[in-house]
Amino acid sequence: MRIYGTWGPFEAPYVRVILSCPSFFIQSPVIFLIDSGASRTTILDSDAARMRIDYSKLKRFEQGTTGIGGIVDTYILPDVTLTFRTPDGLHEERFKEIFVLKHGTQDDKTLERVRKLPSLLGRDVINKYELVLNRREEIVLLSDE
């Protein structure tokens, strides 16, 4: 099975998915930055706002997450499915939970930069596959073949 991505902003690899969380009535496209430095797949502020995620209904992850400017408020979105399009159809990755970040009140300039950051596809997914990145050949590939 092969999942193809694309090169995008920041000259970085991205992959498109459909994120589903039935308990919160979420089914939304998300473009994830493939981030081998992120241990977990994480929804960042702009996607959380677009999906209208209500933080008050989520369980808080007490340890937080290290992010821009220090520790970031982190919440848990339960029972999430990421659906990837492959040449052979659809492929699903199911998660007991994924993180949703909420950067605190910051100055307008910093907040504007944070809102431009993409959500992250972390090693919890990447490590299940061979990751092939070749900018010169325009290849972004997650493969289990």
C-alpha positions in Angstrom: 0.0 0.0 0.0 1.3 3.4 -0.9 0.3 6.8 0.4 1.5 9.7 -1.8 2.0 13.2 -0.5 3.2 16.5 -2.0 5.8 19.2 -1.4 4.3 22.4 0.0 5.0 25.4 2.1 8.4 25.6 3.9 9.7 23.2 1.2 8.3 20.4 3.3 6.4 17.2 2.7 2.6 17.1 3.3 -0.1 14.5 3.1 -3.9 15.0 2.7 -6.3 13.0 4.9 -9.9 13.0 6.1 -10.0 13.2 9.9 -13.1 11.7 11.5 -14.1 11.8 15.1 -17.7 10.7 15.4 -18.1 11.5 19.1 -17.5 15.2 18.3 -19.2 15.1 14.9 -16.0 15.9 13.0 -15.3 14.8 9.5 -12.9 17.2 7.9 -10.0 17.3 5.4 -6.6 18.1 6.9 -3.3 18.7 5.3 -0.6 17.3 7.6 3.1 18.2 7.6 5.0 15.0 7.7 7.2 15.6 10.8 9.7 12.9 11.8 10.5 15.1 14.8 7.0 14.9 16.2 6.3 11.8 18.4 2.6 12.1 17.9 0.1 13.2 15.3 -1.2 16.6 16.4 -3.9 19.0 15.4 -2.7 22.6 15.6 -4.6 25.8 16.2 -5.7 26.7 12.7 -7.2 23.3 11.9 -8.8 23.0 15.4 -10.5 26.4 14.8 -11.6 25.4 11.2 -13.1 22.2 12.6 -14.7 24.1 15.4 -13.2 21.9 18.1 -14.6 22.9 21.5 -11.7 22.6 23.9 -14.0 22.8 26.9 -15.4 19.3 25.9 -12.0 17.7 25.6 -9.9 16.2 28.3 -6.7 18.2 29.1 -3.3 16.5 28.8 -1.8 17.7 32.0 1.9 17.5 30.9 1.2 19.8 27.9 3.4 19.8 24.9 6.6 21.7 24.2 5.9 24.2 21.4 6.6 27.7 20.2 7.6 29.7 23.3 7.5 26.8 25.8 4.8 24.5 27.1 1.5 24.6 25.1 -1.9 23.7 26.4 -2.7 20.2 25.0 -6.0 18.4 24.8 -7.0 14.9 23.8 -9.4 14.2 20.9 -10.6 10.6 21.4 -11.3 7.8 18.8 -10.0 9.5 15.7 -9.6 7.9 12.2 -7.4 9.3 9.5 -8.4 8.2 6.0 -5.7 8.4 3.3 -6.3 8.1 -0.4 -4.1 5.5 -2.1 -3.8 4.3 -5.7 -5.8 1.3 -4.6 -8.6 3.0 -2.7 -8.7 4.3 0.9 -6.6 3.4 3.9 -7.5 4.1 7.5 -5.3 4.7 10.5 -7.2 4.6 13.8 -6.1 6.3 17.0 -7.3 5.9 20.6 -6.5 9.6 20.9 -4.6 12.4 19.2 -3.4 15.7 20.6 -5.0 19.1 19.9 -2.8 22.1 20.7 -4.1 25.5 22.0 -1.5 28.2 22.1 -2.2 30.7 24.9 -2.8 34.4 24.5 0.3 35.9 22.9 1.1 39.1 21.1 -0.6 39.5 17.7 2.5 38.9 15.7 3.3 35.6 17.4 -0.3 34.4 17.2 -0.4 35.2 13.5 2.7 33.0 13.0 1.2 30.2 15.1 -2.0 30.2 13.1 0.0 29.5 9.9 1.5 26.3 11.3 0.2 23.1 9.8 -1.0 20.1 11.8 1.6 17.4 12.2 1.7 13.8 11.1 4.0 12.3 13.7 6.1 9.1 14.2 3.0 7.3 15.6 2.0 7.0 11.9 5.3 7.5 10.1 7.1 4.6 11.9 4.5 2.1 10.4 5.8 2.8 7.0 8.9 3.3 4.9 9.1 7.1 4.3 10.6 8.2 1.0 11.3 11.9 0.5 13.1 13.1 -2.6 12.7 16.8 -3.4 14.5 16.7 -6.6 12.2 14.0 -8.0 9.1 15.5 -6.2 8.5 12.2 -4.3 6.6 12.1 -1.0 5.7 8.5 -0.2 4.7 6.4 2.8 4.8 2.7 1.8 4.4 -0.6 3.5 5.6 -2.5 0.4 
